[in-house]
């Protein structure tokens, strides 16, 4: 399979287009995860991405994916009765994300699961809330944020609250984050976008883990 996309990036950008967190946008306006996420997905699918760019002519991004030749038996659609029950809890969780829409979804989902939820749009407000609410059991934070990223926030928060558990959220692959020394391999992580079911599972695992 091959997909071609055309646009007109600034000159000299092509060589860094797939680098995680590289972006030409202003701080807070882009994460630099789009193309790197595509690259990671294609690599994990045994495919290849090729980028050709010429000033004044535009850019061609070609995505090659392997063709499946075998016959595939499609599983029967699951009924509502077969859906696993969502398990939540009553712990206090602090959600930190600079994207208002993602933050609102996370807060709504966790509240629906029964948790008591606080929310912050960045590290400064998050640390203030942790100071005022020591009962918070889990810090659920985005990885890529302006000024102070999720890992730095987690380090500062756990320096003050050593028993605090942490769950990171990201639009990038775990391998890319670990390879670029953004996160340690052992951290609890959920990929964006996520469903309420995935969130319910990852939160319980993080709360039961070693922090």
Backbone as a ProteinNet text record, in pm:
[ID]
protein_1_A
[PRIMARY]
XXXXXXXXXXXXXXXXXXXXXXXXXXXXXXXXXXXXXXXXXXXXXXXXXXXXXXXXXXXXXXXXXXXXXXXXXXXXXXXXXXXXXXXXXXXXXXXXXXXXXXXXXXXXXXXXXXXXXXXXXXXXXXXXXXXXXXXXXXXXXXXXXXXXXXXXXXXXXXXXXXXXXXXXXXXXXXXXXXXXXXXXXXXXXXXXXXXXXXXXXXXXXXXXXXX
[TERTIARY]
85.4	0	88.8	52.3	129.1	32.7	64.1	-17.7	71.4	28.4	105.9	32.5	107.4	51.6	136.5	73.9	148	127.7	233.4	225.1	350.5	369.1	484.2	553.2	639.9	708.9	822.1	867.2	981.5	1104.7	1190.9	1311.9	1399.4	1459.1	1548.9	1481.1	1350.2	1276.7	1274	1285.4	1264.2	1349.8	1475.5	1565.6	1526.2	1444.2	1405.2	1255.6	1186.8	1040.5	988.4	1060.4	1012.7	1071.3	1151.5	1209.3	1099.9	1095	995.7	1011.3	899.2	891.5	947.6	989.6	1034.3	913.7	902.2	791	836.1	775.4	802.7	700.1	605.9	502.3	551.2	480.1	513.5	485.6	548	528.1	379.9	329.9	190.5	95.8	147	60.8	80.5	180	204.9	303.4	288.3	373.2	486.5	478.6	580.1	568.5	448	429.5	361.6	302.7	224.5	302.2	404.4	480.8	563.3	613.1	690.4	601.4	474.4	381.2	351.8	336.2	317.2	437.9	557	679.7	687.4	655.7	660.4	560.3	438.6	337.1	379.5	432.7	472.8	587.4	684.7	796.9	750	657.9	606.3	524.6	475.7	396.9	483.2	614.2	709.3	700.9	670.3	661.9	776.7	759.1	865.1	801.5	865.3	819.1	929.6	893.2	989.1	938.6	1025.9	989	1078.4	1015.9	1087.3	1037.6	1130.7	1090.3	1176.3	1112.1	1183.1	1127	1216.5	1169.3	1086.6	971.4	884.9	797.4	820.5	742.3	657.9	694.3	616.8	685.8	610.5	665	575.7	639.6	566.4	609.4	512.4	536.9	474	556.2	507.7	514.7	401.8	391.7	373.1	466.3	459.7	424.3	317.1	275.4	269.9	307.3	306.6	164.9	155.1	26.2	-2.4	-125.6	-165.6	-227.1	-166.6	-213.5	-301.6	-294.1	-370.7	-517.1	-604	-745	-761.7	-846.8	-868.5	-1013.9	-1035	-1170.5	-1205.1	-1305.5	-1346.5	-1423.4	-1383.7	-1456.8	-1596	-1686.8	-1822.9	-1824.5	-1910.8	-1921.1	-1966.1	-1899.6	-1934.3	-2060.4	-2145.5	-2267.2	-2236.8	-2330.7	-2313.4	-2298.3	-2361.2	-2352.4	-2213.1	-2136.6	-2000.9	-1897.2	-1933.8	-1837.4	-1792.2	-1660.9	-1613.1	-1658.1	-1680.4	-1721.7	-1604.5	-1634.1	-1531.2	-1514.4	-1391.4	-1364.1	-1292.9	-1350.8	-1291.1	-1256.7	-1265.2	-1232.6	-1274.2	-1232.3	-1268.3	-1146.4	-1030.1	-909.2	-917.3	-831.9	-820.6	-714	-747.3	-655	-641.1	-517.9	-490.4	-457	-538.6	-518.2	-445.4	-335.8	-258.8	-239.6	-294.3	-279.9	-303.2	-214.4	-231	-334.6	-381.7	-488.1	-622.2	-701.6	-826.5	-922.6	-930.6	-1023.6	-984.4	-855.4	-808.3	-825.5	-794.4	-809.2	-954.6	-1046.5	-1188.6	-1235.3	-1190.5	-1228.6	-1178.3	-1052.1	-994.6	-1069.4	-1100.1	-1172.8	-1310.1	-1381.6	-1515.8	-1509.8	-1413	-1402	-1370	-1275.1	-1236.6	-1348.1	-1419.4	-1532.4	-1641	-1665.8	-1764.2	-1725.1	-1594.5	-1544.9	-1548.5	-1587	-1602.8	-1491.8	-1386.6	-1274.6	-1308.9	-1235.7	-1248.2	-1133.9	-1169.4	-1073.6	-1048.8	-919.5	-876.1	-807.9	-799.8	-740.5	-653.4	-546.5	-455	-407.5	-373.8	-328.6	-177.7	-104.6	40.4	102.3	235.7	307.6	283.2	283	269.7	138.3	28.5	-101.1	-113.3	-49.6	-54.3	15.5	132.7	206.6	130.9	64.8	-14.7	-130.7	-195.9	-306.7	-257.7	-142.6	-87.1	-54.4	-6.9	23.1	-105.1	-212.4	-338.9	-418	-387.2	-462.8	-366.3	-307.4	-212.7	-278	-411	-480.1	-475.7	-425	-414.9	-325.5	-380.1	-306.6	-235.7	-287.5	-231.5	-220	-103.9	-81	-92.7	-193.6	-214.8	-178.6	-60.3	-6.5	35.4	11.9	63.1	215.5	281.5	427.5	477.1	422.1	471.4	385.4	445.8	379.4	481.2	437.8	532.6	594.4	717.7	793	837.9	745.9	780.8	705.8	779.2	711.6	664.5	596.8	537.9	638.1	751.8	852.4	907.1	937.3	988.2	885.5	758.8	652.5	645.6	650.9	643.8	759.6	878	994.5	976.8	928.9	907	795.7	690.8	577.4	616.4	691	727.1	837.5	912.2	1009.4	936.7	816.9	737	641.3	597.6	502	553.9	644.2	711	616.5	500.3	408.6	316.8	326.5	240	266.7	161	173.4	157.3	217.6	217.6	179.1	89.6	53.7	72.4	156.7	183.5	91.4	55.9	-21.1	59.1	55.7	133.7	73.7	98.8	60.1	170.4	283.3	397.3	411.8	499.5	520.7	613.5	598.3	686.2	832	858.3	996.2	1061.7	987.2	1043.1	1076.1	989.4	1012.5	1132.7	1142.8	1255	1385.7	1384.1	1505.6	1559.3	1469.3	1510.9	1528	1532	1554.5	1451.8	1329.6	1222.3	1159.1	1142.7	1085.7	1169.4	1161.5	1223.6	1134.2	1194.2	1119.1	1015.3	1033.5	947.9	823.8	807.5	696.7	563.4	454.6	320.6	280.9	230.6	206.8	81.7	2.2	-112.9	-102.4	-132.6	-121.6	-248.2	-230.3	-343.4	-368.5	-493.2	-614.7	-645.3	-714.7	-747.7	-897.5	-946.8	-1087.6	-1104.4	-1228.4	-1254.4	-1212.3	-1234.3	-1193.6	-1043.3	-967.3	-821.3	-775.8	-838.9	-802.7	-832.4	-948.4	-984.9	-881.3	-837.9	-741	-605.2	-555.3	-422.1	-416.5	-525.1	-527.6	-519.2	-595.8	-591.3	-452.3	-389.7	-255.2	-155.8	-166.2	-74.9	-93.9	-218.2	-243.7	-195.9	-196.5	-151.9	-1.7	64.4	206.5	294.6	424	524.8	547	463.2	478.2	573.6
-118.8	0	123.5	224.3	347.9	465.3	558.8	678.4	799.4	894	1015.3	1136.1	1223.1	1344.9	1462.4	1571.8	1687.6	1806.5	1877.4	2005.8	2085.5	2199.4	2284	2328.5	2241.9	2278.7	2377	2449.6	2539.3	2462.3	2530.3	2467.9	2419.6	2300.9	2247.8	2168.4	2149.4	2079.1	1928.2	1887.5	1747.4	1650.6	1685.2	1591.7	1566	1654.1	1636.5	1609.7	1590.5	1582.7	1470.9	1358.8	1245.6	1241.3	1338.9	1340.4	1363.6	1282.6	1305.8	1444.6	1513.7	1643.6	1758.5	1732.7	1842.4	1908.6	2039.8	2112.5	2253.5	2310.2	2448.6	2544.3	2491	2575.6	2640.8	2741	2808.5	2717.3	2746	2668	2665.6	2545.2	2530.1	2512.8	2526.4	2515.6	2385	2309.7	2182.1	2100.1	1966.5	1878.4	1815.7	1818.8	1753	1602.3	1550.8	1406.2	1344.1	1425.8	1370.5	1278.4	1332.1	1250	1143.3	1173.7	1072.5	955.9	984.4	877.8	792.4	858.2	784.7	695.7	751.3	676	553.2	573.3	462	353.3	392.7	295.2	215.3	285.9	217.9	121.5	163.3	75.8	-49.2	-32.5	-146.3	-239.7	-187.2	-268.3	-327	-321.7	-374.3	-299.6	-170.5	-87.7	10.9	111.8	209.4	341.9	452.1	585.5	656	718.4	792.9	934.7	1030.8	1171.5	1237.9	1299.9	1375.6	1519.2	1615.7	1755.9	1839.7	1934.2	2025.2	2165.8	2263.9	2402	2450.4	2508.2	2561.2	2458.7	2331.2	2226.6	2146	2149.9	2078	1953.1	1870.6	1751.6	1631.9	1518.4	1392.8	1298.7	1253.5	1153.9	1023.8	923.4	794.3	691.7	632	532.3	395.2	302.9	168.6	70.3	-3.9	-104.9	-240.8	-347.3	-480.2	-524.7	-596.5	-647.9	-781.9	-798.9	-924.5	-1014.3	-1131	-1222.4	-1334.1	-1357.7	-1467.5	-1428.6	-1530	-1507.6	-1483.5	-1390.7	-1355.9	-1379.4	-1455.3	-1476.6	-1362.9	-1285.6	-1174.1	-1224.8	-1182.7	-1226	-1165.6	-1237.8	-1187.9	-1065	-971.4	-849.1	-882.2	-822.1	-847.4	-771.3	-835.7	-770.2	-690	-606.3	-525.6	-612.9	-733.4	-823.3	-881.1	-883.9	-938.7	-835.9	-708.4	-603.1	-616.1	-607.8	-619.3	-500.4	-527.9	-420.9	-326.8	-197.7	-99.8	-87.6	-103.4	-98.9	31.6	107	231.4	222.7	336	339.2	471.2	494	616.2	702.9	666.2	743.6	882.5	971.5	1105.8	1104.1	1161	1165	1309.2	1347.5	1479.3	1462.9	1522.2	1518.5	1645.3	1630.3	1745.2	1732	1828.4	1829.2	1971.6	2022.7	2159.1	2168.9	2054.9	2052.2	2045	2150	2158.4	2045.7	2008.2	1903.8	1767.8	1735.6	1608.9	1607	1719.1	1728.9	1706.3	1767.9	1754.5	1610.2	1544.3	1404.9	1316.8	1337.2	1255.6	1276.7	1401.5	1431.7	1366.4	1379.5	1320.4	1168	1106.9	961.1	910.2	972	928.9	953.6	1063	1090.3	984.8	947.3	843.4	710.4	686.9	563.8	568.2	681.6	691.6	763.4	803.5	869.4	1014.1	1067.8	1208	1281.3	1371	1422.5	1571.9	1608.3	1747	1763.3	1886.3	1908.4	2032.8	2027.5	2140.4	2145.4	2267.3	2283.5	2289.8	2271.6	2277.4	2244.5	2247.2	2204.5	2295.1	2426.2	2518.9	2497.7	2492.7	2472.8	2331.3	2234	2096.8	2083.8	2142.8	2136.2	2207.9	2317.5	2389.1	2303.3	2232.3	2145	2027.6	1972.4	1863.7	1909.8	2033.1	2088.4	2103.1	2144	2167.1	2037.9	1934.4	1808.8	1689.7	1668.3	1557.4	1420.4	1416.2	1288.3	1234.9	1314	1268.8	1144.8	1037.3	910.5	889.9	954.3	931.5	1062	1083.9	1194.2	1138.2	1185.2	1142.2	1258.7	1253.5	1369.8	1340.9	1438	1433.3	1440.3	1382.2	1385.6	1519.2	1561	1680	1800.7	1892.3	2015.9	2129.1	2252	2364	2391.5	2441.5	2483.7	2364.8	2296.3	2180	2059.8	1957.3	1841.3	1745.3	1639.7	1547.6	1478.1	1439.4	1371.6	1465.6	1588.4	1685	1712.7	1723	1743.4	1625.7	1504.2	1385.1	1380.5	1417.5	1416.7	1517.1	1636.6	1737.6	1695	1637.5	1596.4	1484.2	1386.9	1273.1	1308.1	1414.3	1461.5	1513.4	1567.9	1620	1514.8	1424	1320.1	1185.1	1122.1	1000.2	884.3	880	768.1	790.5	905.2	937.5	844	785.6	702.9	792.9	751.5	834.2	749.9	804.6	746.1	853.5	825.2	919.5	891.6	997.9	986.6	1049.6	987.3	1039.6	997.9	1077.9	1043.2	971.5	951.7	886.9	743.9	667.5	529.8	525.7	421.3	402.8	393.5	319.6	302.5	435.2	524.3	653.8	735.8	733.3	809.4	755.4	623.6	562.7	586	567.2	583.2	726.1	824.2	963.8	1012.9	918.5	950	1047.6	1040.8	1124.6	1057	925	847.4	723.2	669.7	542	430	316.3	205.2	148	166.1	101.7	182	302.9	387.1	334.7	374.5	341.9	443.4	392.2	478.7	433.7	531.2	503	589.3	531.1	603.5	679.2	794.8	872.6	838.3	839.1	854.1	724	732.8	613.3	610.1	489.2	471	474	484	481.2	345.9	239	107.2	96.5	147.1	145.2	229.9	344.8	431.8	364.4	300.9	232.7	127.3	49.8	-56.2	-0.8	99.7	152.5	224.8	291.2	360.5	259.1	149.2	48.4	-14.1	-38.6	-97.7	-0.4	130	228.6	244	245.4	259.9	139.1	24.5	-97.3	-120.1	-39.3	-59.8	3.6	16.2	64.7	214.1	285.4	431.4	472.4
0	0	0	-81.1	-84.4	-78.3	9.9	25.3	4.7	-76.5	-102	-45.9	20.1	78.7	31.8	-7.2	-54.9	38.3	65.9	136.4	102.5	167.5	136.3	265.1	322.3	445.3	417.4	519.4	501.1	456.7	385.4	333.6	448.7	434.7	536.9	646.4	638.5	742.2	717.4	593.4	555.9	636.8	661.5	729.3	873.9	931.7	1072	1087.4	978	981.3	1070.2	1079.1	1156.4	1298.1	1336.4	1470.8	1574.2	1680.8	1785.3	1846.7	1862.2	1928.8	1846.5	1722.2	1637.1	1572.9	1584.6	1525.3	1489.5	1387.5	1348.5	1408.2	1484.1	1542.6	1671.4	1716	1840	1958.7	2072.4	2194.5	2229.8	2256.4	2293.2	2176.5	2051.8	1934.1	1858.1	1896.5	1829.5	1909.3	1904.2	1983.5	1903.7	1770	1689.6	1693	1718.9	1731.4	1610.1	1522.4	1412.8	1321.3	1254.3	1160.6	1231.6	1351.2	1423.3	1464.3	1495.7	1528.9	1405.8	1290.3	1165.2	1138	1156.2	1131.3	1222.7	1350.9	1445.3	1411	1371.9	1334.9	1211.7	1112.5	989.1	1016.4	1097	1129.3	1203.3	1298.3	1373.1	1284.4	1172.8	1079.1	967.8	985.3	886.7	755	762.5	643.1	634.2	548.3	525	485.8	526.1	490.4	412.8	302	220.5	201.5	222.9	209.6	106	5.7	-97.3	-94.4	-91.4	-83.8	-177	-244.6	-333.8	-313.4	-285.8	-265.8	-383.3	-352.8	-456.3	-524.9	-498.9	-564.2	-465.9	-339.1	-238.7	-190.1	-117.5	-52.1	-77.6	-103	-118.9	-5.7	73.9	177.2	130.6	108.1	60.4	173.7	204	309.8	245.5	270	214.9	326	307.2	403.6	334.9	405.9	342.8	307.4	198.2	153.8	220.9	268.9	330.4	224.1	202.7	99.6	154.8	285.3	344.2	362.5	363.9	393.5	543.1	576.7	716.8	752.8	859.3	910	1004.4	968.4	1052.2	1172.6	1294.4	1413.6	1416	1478.5	1491.9	1581	1548.2	1627.2	1767.9	1864.8	2005.1	2041.1	2118.2	2164.9	2290	2329.2	2449.1	2572.3	2568.3	2683.4	2699.5	2588.1	2593.2	2636	2641.4	2674.7	2819.8	2845.4	2983.2	3066.4	3192.4	3283.3	3309	3319.4	3348.1	3498.1	3543.9	3686.2	3721.5	3810.8	3856.3	4003.2	4070.9	4212.5	4273	4396.3	4467.1	4496.8	4445.5	4471.9	4408.4	4458.6	4402.1	4291.8	4176.3	4061.8	4014.1	3983.5	3926.6	3779.1	3692.4	3548.1	3504.8	3430.3	3382.2	3231.4	3158.2	3012.2	2963.8	2878.4	2827.8	2716.3	2665.4	2565.3	2638.6	2627.1	2703.4	2668.8	2540.9	2499.7	2556.7	2550.1	2604.8	2755.8	2818.7	2964.3	3005.5	2932.6	2965.4	2947.1	2839.3	2816.7	2930.8	2971	3078.1	3208.7	3238.9	3363.1	3360.6	3249.9	3239	3251.4	3183.9	3186.8	3326.7	3393	3527.2	3627.4	3611	3698.5	3679.9	3554.7	3525.6	3588.3	3599.5	3660.2	3812.3	3868.7	4012.6	4086.8	4016.1	4081.7	4117	4211.1	4248.2	4177.4	4089.1	3990.8	4007.2	4001.6	3992	3856.7	3806.7	3674.9	3674.7	3594.9	3579.3	3435.2	3389.2	3250.7	3237.3	3346.8	3341.4	3476.1	3480.9	3600.2	3720.4	3699.3	3812.5	3887	3812.1	3876.8	3933.1	3869.8	3919.6	4054.3	4067.1	4193.6	4304.5	4270	4370.3	4418.3	4326.2	4364.3	4449.1	4415.6	4496.2	4637	4649.4	4781.2	4862.9	4798.3	4867.8	4889.3	4810	4817.8	4827.8	4943.8	4959.4	4946.1	4941.2	4926.3	4782.6	4688.1	4548.9	4542.3	4484.3	4477.7	4345.2	4238.8	4104.9	4028.1	3969.2	3877.1	3735.6	3662.1	3523.6	3433.1	3374.7	3304.4	3161.8	3075.5	2939.4	2944.6	2846	2842	2785.9	2671.1	2602.9	2640.6	2715.7	2754.9	2749.3	2724.1	2719.1	2854.6	2852.6	2970.8	3055.2	3122.3	3205	3148.9	3105.2	3047	3156.4	3113.3	3208.7	3297.1	3240.7	3323	3430.3	3392.6	3489.4	3598.6	3559	3657.8	3753.5	3699.9	3784.8	3883.8	3837.8	3926.8	4041.1	4009.1	4112.1	4207.1	4152.5	4235.8	4330.4	4281.5	4367.1	4465.3	4437.3	4535.8	4659.9	4639	4750	4806.1	4721.1	4760.5	4709.8	4782.1	4733.3	4701.8	4766.2	4744.4	4624.6	4559.2	4447.1	4329.8	4274.4	4154.5	4031.4	3920	3799.3	3678.7	3596.7	3468.1	3361.6	3261.2	3153.7	3034.7	2962.4	2838.7	2725.9	2608.4	2496.4	2363.3	2261.4	2126.5	2051.9	2116.4	2052	2102.2	2041.1	2083.7	2204.2	2284.7	2400.5	2357.7	2249.4	2204.4	2169.9	2102.4	2065.2	2189.2	2288.9	2411.4	2488.3	2494	2566.2	2490.7	2359	2278.6	2284.5	2300.5	2306.9	2450.8	2546.2	2687.4	2743.9	2690.1	2743.1	2863.4	2856.9	2966.1	2990.1	3111.2	3141.6	3089.8	3063.4	3005.3	3101.3	3232.9	3330.8	3367.8	3315.5	3359.3	3307.3	3374.4	3329.3	3221.9	3108.9	2992.7	2919.6	2873.7	2789.5	2665	2549.9	2423.7	2389.9	2327.5	2277.5	2130.5	2088.2	2169.1	2242.4	2355.6	2432.4	2459.9	2483.3	2516	2667.9	2711.6	2855.8	2913.8	2836.7	2883.4	2902.8	2805.7	2817.9	2935.4	2953.1	3064.1	3197.2	3207.6	3332	3368.8	3269	3293.3	3333.7	3259.9	3286.7	3421.4	3458.7	3588.3	3703.4	3692.4	3799.3	3808.3	3694.2	3695.4	3759.1	3722.8	3778.2	3928.5	3973.5	4116.6	4196.3	4133.1	4202	4189.4	4106.5	4081.8	4184.8	4148.2	4243.1	4231.6	4149.8	4137	4030.5
[MASK]
+++++++++++++++++++++++++++++++++++++++++++++++++++++++++++++++++++++++++++++++++++++++++++++++++++++++++++++++++++++++++++++++++++++++++++++++++++++++++++++++++++++++++++++++++++++++++++++++++++++++++++++++++++

